[in-house]
């Protein structure tokens, strides 16, 4: 999967319109659309996977914080046996604070936000490609105007 940086670098090159070969640029538009549509689709699938990962981690953390996780599972994950580090178990209404500040959950949420940034960027790129014919038409119209036609 491409990183956001890779996508933006690729778009910097692909977004250039060669004003001396507008016919070639028009032909290339379909190829650009196919390229970024593939990246967009795979990125959306990656987002869905990360969202499912978050649900799994939240379930595991729920088992952990409620005392329903086995010691073997805690050992496998490298989690300490006492999630509250000697403090009294918090009230049910206070548990959301533990979920919101849990490092494992934050890590997965961070990945989701990064994936959303990729998707937002790809949507902008796709919109630009979708309207590329208008940019080319404007270039042609401006040339006609400046040449006195």
Secondary structure, DSSP 8 states (H G I E B T S, - for coil): ---HHHHHHHHHHHT---TT-HHHHHHHHHHHHHHHHHHHHHHHHHHHHHHHHHHHHHHHHHHHHTT-S-HHHHHHHT--S-TTTTS----GGGHHHHHHH-HHHHHHHHHHHHHHHHHHHHHHHHHHHHTHHHHHHHHHHHHHHHTT-
